[in-house]
Amino acid sequence: MSGPDPSQGTILAPRPWLPLAVVALGIACLLLNVWAALVVSLLGLFLLLQSQLLRLQFSDEALLVWSGNQVLRRFPYSEWLGWTLFWGPVPVLFYFREQRSIHLLPVLFDATALREQLNSHVSVQP
C-alpha cells in the first residue's frame, strides 16, 4: 500500500492548534520554572510532529491510524462501546472505548470532521 487511499474512506485533515497551544503554554511556563517550560514545550513539539505524521481514516468497517504508508492500528466499529470529545467548543481530547480497551487521544486533526465521521460510522452515541 502507498498510504491512505481517499477512495477507501474519509481522511481527517491535520490541525496543529492543540500542539501549538501546548508549546505556547510551555513558553509561558518560563515565568515559573525553566524545567517545566522545557518539558511542556517538548511535549508540544512531539504532538506537533505527530500531527504531521499520523492520519486517521474512517473506512466502511473501521477507524484506521496511518503513519506514512503503514496502518498502525485498526479499530473495528463493531467493537466500540462509546466515544466522547472532551471540552465541547474547543475539543482537545478524544476518548473511545472498545470491548477490550480504552483509548484517549489528543485531537490533532479536524474536530468537526471527527465528530461528523463518528456520528455517521459508529452506532454507539456518546
C-alpha positions as semicolon CSV with decimal commas, in nm:
position;residue;x (nm);y (nm);z (nm)
1;M;0,000;0,000;0,000
2;S;0,107;0,357;-0,055
3;G;-0,068;0,533;0,232
4;P;-0,432;0,610;0,297
5;D;-0,647;0,597;-0,015
6;P;-0,920;0,867;-0,012
7;S;-1,148;0,639;-0,215
8;Q;-1,147;0,391;0,076
9;G;-1,282;0,637;0,333
10;T;-1,255;0,985;0,478
11;I;-0,910;1,100;0,589
12;L;-0,910;1,370;0,856
13;A;-0,703;1,681;0,794
14;P;-0,432;1,759;1,049
15;R;-0,483;2,058;1,278
16;P;-0,176;2,193;1,463
17;W;-0,370;2,419;1,704
18;L;-0,350;2,194;2,011
19;P;0,025;2,125;1,978
20;L;0,095;2,495;1,916
21;A;-0,111;2,587;2,224
22;V;0,094;2,340;2,431
23;V;0,418;2,496;2,300
24;A;0,282;2,843;2,389
25;L;0,194;2,715;2,737
26;G;0,550;2,585;2,766
27;I;0,689;2,925;2,676
28;A;0,459;3,086;2,934
29;C;0,594;2,841;3,192
30;L;0,931;3,013;3,161
31;L;0,797;3,264;3,413
32;L;0,756;2,985;3,669
33;N;1,019;2,721;3,606
34;V;1,266;2,656;3,325
35;W;1,242;2,277;3,360
36;A;0,861;2,281;3,348
37;A;0,881;2,506;3,042
38;L;1,120;2,263;2,875
39;V;0,903;1,957;2,946
40;V;0,579;2,123;2,833
41;S;0,743;2,269;2,520
42;L;0,893;1,931;2,426
43;L;0,551;1,768;2,468
44;G;0,404;2,033;2,237
45;L;0,675;1,975;1,977
46;F;0,618;1,598;1,998
47;L;0,244;1,649;1,943
48;L;0,318;1,883;1,652
49;L;0,535;1,615;1,492
50;Q;0,264;1,353;1,547
51;S;0,001;1,582;1,393
52;Q;0,206;1,586;1,073
53;L;0,298;1,215;1,068
54;L;-0,027;1,043;1,169
55;R;-0,354;1,026;0,976
56;L;-0,696;0,897;1,079
57;Q;-0,907;0,732;0,811
58;F;-1,270;0,631;0,853
59;S;-1,326;0,330;0,629
60;D;-1,655;0,142;0,597
61;E;-1,577;-0,101;0,879
62;A;-1,301;0,051;1,095
63;L;-1,109;0,356;1,207
64;L;-0,754;0,326;1,070
65;V;-0,450;0,501;1,214
66;W;-0,185;0,557;0,946
67;S;0,179;0,656;0,970
68;G;0,309;0,717;0,620
69;N;0,234;0,404;0,416
70;Q;0,162;0,176;0,710
71;V;-0,155;0,110;0,909
72;L;-0,051;0,127;1,274
73;R;-0,385;0,029;1,426
74;R;-0,728;-0,079;1,314
75;F;-1,032;-0,016;1,536
76;P;-1,342;-0,200;1,403
77;Y;-1,659;-0,004;1,474
78;S;-1,836;-0,326;1,574
79;E;-1,618;-0,340;1,889
80;W;-1,682;0,019;2,003
81;L;-1,883;0,071;2,322
82;G;-1,879;0,452;2,323
83;W;-1,693;0,772;2,240
84;T;-1,667;1,132;2,361
85;L;-1,491;1,452;2,259
86;F;-1,390;1,642;2,572
87;W;-1,420;2,018;2,622
88;G;-1,706;2,095;2,385
89;P;-1,635;2,417;2,195
90;V;-1,260;2,350;2,188
91;P;-1,221;1,970;2,183
92;V;-0,873;1,866;2,290
93;L;-0,922;1,500;2,388
94;F;-1,090;1,215;2,204
95;Y;-1,196;0,920;2,419
96;F;-1,334;0,594;2,288
97;R;-1,388;0,255;2,443
98;E;-1,375;-0,081;2,274
99;Q;-1,481;-0,414;2,420
100;R;-1,127;-0,488;2,541
101;S;-0,958;-0,149;2,576
102;I;-0,991;0,224;2,641
103;H;-0,826;0,493;2,427
104;L;-0,760;0,861;2,500
105;L;-0,607;1,064;2,218
106;P;-0,521;1,430;2,174
107;V;-0,723;1,594;1,897
108;L;-0,453;1,656;1,635
109;F;-0,699;1,670;1,345
110;D;-1,017;1,847;1,238
111;A;-1,253;1,803;1,536
112;T;-1,566;1,895;1,339
113;A;-1,492;1,630;1,074
114;L;-1,406;1,382;1,351
115;R;-1,745;1,434;1,517
116;E;-1,927;1,405;1,182
117;Q;-1,747;1,081;1,093
118;L;-1,808;0,930;1,436
119;N;-2,178;1,014;1,414
120;S;-2,204;0,851;1,071
121;H;-1,990;0,539;1,133
122;V;-2,034;0,446;1,498
123;S;-2,381;0,341;1,606
124;V;-2,296;0,389;1,975
125;Q;-2,376;0,750;2,059
126;P;-2,196;0,943;2,336
